[in-house]
Structures are given as C-alpha cells and as structure tokens.
C-alpha cells in the first residue's frame, strides 16, 4: 500500500513550446483507500508565479483531464485541496497562486460549482487569505492570489491577463 497524503513524484521540464520553467508533480493518496487517485501539478513560471491544478489519475485525456468529474466525497475533496495548498507552501520564497476551476466537459458556466467550492475553501484555509491581493474572473472561473508585498506584482498581473485569454481560448475549443 502506498503512503497516504501528499507525496512528491517528479519534476517535468518544459518542451520548447511551453511557457512554464518547471512542473512539479505530486501524488495525493487518500488515506482511506491507499490508492493514488489524484495528481497535483504546480507549474512554475518566471517571476515566481505558480499555477496549481489537479486531476484524477487515468481519467480523461490531455485536453479533458481537468474537466472530468471524479465524484469525490466531500472529505476526499477537502484532502485534495489541502494537499494543493501544502504543495504550494513547500515552494521556496514567495509565489503568486493561480488556479482555474474547469467546467465539466461540454459545459461552459460562469461561477461554476468547482470555482465556488475552491474559492470558499481558499478563503478559509489559505494562509493570510484576507491579506492577499486577489485577481479573479467569475466568467472564466479563475483566481490569482499574491502577497501585498510581492516583488513581481506587475509581472503577475500581466501573466494573469494572458492566463485569462488562454483559459477562454481553451474553454471555447473544448466546447
């Protein structure tokens, strides 16, 4: 049986077409099942920007893996979200935290259930959430947080604008 909880798996280095400089992959093993079901990716970009995402192992393809509903129990989902924050906190130094709450395959909905749940979770569990600068798009179900004294504010804001455009393009091409 695999060790439960958050487990670092490997680093991925980008292909020439990727913007990120490093992707850190973690496994999350739900203690009650002992099986690896969730993979967590931290994509690290220049200027200390981190895009956090997770998906269920073996579900969907490269294009749809974030949109496939896994039907996790509430406690399992909370465990995954807690693991995402823990992995983010292991990064050295200060980073901007970015996520996108994917819609279900074939559905394009503003302020979807995932975004609502992630946002509620972050507001109660993300360290110093109230003191973070927040940029978000309810229409695209995306959010970025960074500390008020973040040294790369302008770069983070520029990245987030590009991230929103990319998210919108991916939403349109998936439907």
Steps between C-alpha positions, in 0.01 A plus 500: 500500500629847411571753771198725545485877464705730278804339338742674263526298179721674243601816317417558135701738290318679220509433132599800286132591450419524873513823698560349843854446622429197720203279584502327837274193514364363826283201575221521751406170657169502683571333837175303501573330166878486481493542121650781294202668347589868484796665333585859593707719270675822591605679182767755586542804277752783501447767766391243762160420357348158575197352326350225716291225343393148577330214323403140556752245381379311194196720434459700182769584249757781488232748391215389729672367816418814702135495393412141588292487818649251744207471743723530805352502846506837675775390739710364211457825303602704807806276535599568138457876540698496824775306322507763223560775756762290679689438173482873420633588846803276445625734226799707610423869532188692408285396201177611337234225524287452187222251429226440249191300594425308182144454385368150440564370149262667253373758750597866520362654818601818680564464873484123480470270801872423502596869504252565780635209706868581437448866581312420822772255600782745426328780691503288814823297458748699293753666735434873537229487233354835606838665459557371146445707188231315310434504127218287372257438219166350588426471126811282451508340847859609563673654801844635585628586848829660598634678808467877515878533514553262205801623305363389162155665512516645148628174352230303685226736377628472141520120531145484634366699203668253261377208714140624470530522120647147484225369733231659281654351184517156663138530611386586149705222336373240751134573420 
